[in-house]
Amino acid sequence: ERIAEEERRAEEARLEAERIAEEKRLETERKRLEAKRKAEEERLAEEARIAEERRIEEERIAEEKRLEEERVAEEKRLAEEKEQEKIASQTAALEARLAEAEKQAEEARLLAEKEAA
């Protein structure tokens, strides 16, 4: 009976040791999976951060391009405005010269009529 009790205790001790070993194995596996999950979360967070930085940079470049296009359009508008002013000034000068020439021609015609009379 004592031997049977010792065998029973030895079996209980062996089973307890197996249970403890399984618990340790499961805890190690849980920690490994938790570390893997955390590493994946960090990787995804880094990818999201990089994507956000890229999006911000693309927006900045698009804004710079838009501002440059606005600047070029404004320069073109001002150059066209200046050209129109130049043309208007030249036209006014030509009209003044034409009016002066017409006035002189009229004076010459009147003088010729006076001399002829």
C-alpha positions in Angstrom: 0.0 0.0 0.0 2.9 2.4 0.8 4.5 1.6 -2.6 1.2 2.2 -4.3 0.9 5.6 -2.5 4.5 6.5 -3.5 3.7 5.6 -7.1 0.5 7.6 -7.0 2.5 10.6 -5.6 5.2 10.2 -8.2 2.6 10.1 -10.9 0.9 13.2 -9.5 4.3 14.9 -9.3 5.0 13.9 -12.9 1.6 15.2 -14.1 2.1 18.4 -12.1 5.5 18.9 -13.7 4.0 18.3 -17.2 1.2 20.8 -16.4 3.7 23.4 -15.3 5.9 22.8 -18.4 2.8 23.2 -20.6 1.8 26.4 -18.8 5.4 27.7 -19.4 5.3 26.7 -23.0 1.9 28.4 -23.5 3.1 31.5 -21.7 6.2 31.6 -23.9 4.0 31.2 -27.0 1.6 33.9 -25.8 4.6 36.3 -25.2 6.0 35.4 -28.7 2.6 36.1 -30.3 2.2 39.3 -28.3 5.7 40.5 -29.4 4.8 39.6 -33.0 1.5 41.5 -32.8 3.2 44.5 -31.3 6.0 44.5 -34.0 3.2 44.3 -36.7 1.4 47.2 -35.1 4.6 49.2 -35.0 5.3 48.4 -38.7 1.8 49.4 -39.7 2.1 52.6 -37.7 5.4 53.4 -39.4 3.9 52.7 -42.8 1.0 55.0 -41.9 3.4 57.7 -40.7 5.4 57.5 -43.9 2.2 57.6 -46.0 1.0 60.7 -44.1 4.4 62.4 -44.7 4.2 61.5 -48.4 0.7 62.9 -48.6 1.7 66.1 -46.9 4.8 66.5 -49.2 2.6 65.9 -52.2 0.1 68.5 -51.0 3.0 71.0 -50.4 4.4 70.3 -53.9 0.9 70.8 -55.4 0.4 74.0 -53.5 3.9 75.3 -54.7 2.9 74.4 -58.3 -0.4 76.1 -58.0 1.2 79.3 -56.6 3.9 79.2 -59.4 1.1 78.9 -62.0 -0.7 81.8 -60.4 2.5 83.9 -60.4 3.2 83.1 -64.1 -0.5 83.9 -65.0 -0.2 87.2 -63.2 3.1 88.0 -64.9 1.5 87.2 -68.2 -1.6 89.3 -67.4 0.6 92.2 -66.4 2.8 91.9 -69.6 -0.4 91.8 -71.7 -1.8 94.8 -69.9 1.5 96.7 -70.4 1.5 95.7 -74.1 -2.1 97.0 -74.4 -1.1 100.3 -72.8 1.9 100.6 -75.2 -0.4 99.9 -78.2 -2.9 102.5 -76.8 -0.1 105.0 -76.3 1.2 104.4 -79.9 -2.3 104.6 -81.3 -2.9 107.9 -79.5 0.4 109.3 -80.8 -0.4 108.2 -84.3 -3.9 109.7 -84.1 -2.4 113.0 -82.8 0.1 113.0 -85.7 -2.7 112.3 -88.2 -4.9 115.1 -86.7 -1.9 117.5 -87.0 -1.2 116.4 -90.6 -4.9 116.8 -91.4 -4.9 120.3 -89.8 -1.8 121.3 -91.8 -3.4 119.9 -95.0 -6.5 121.9 -94.3 -4.5 125.1 -93.6 -2.5 124.5 -96.8 -5.8 124.0 -98.7 -7.2 127.2 -97.3 -4.0 129.1 -98.0 -4.0 127.8 -101.6 -7.7 128.8 -102.0 -6.9 132.3 -100.6 -3.9 132.7 -103.0 -6.0 131.5 -105.9 -8.7 134.0 -105.2 
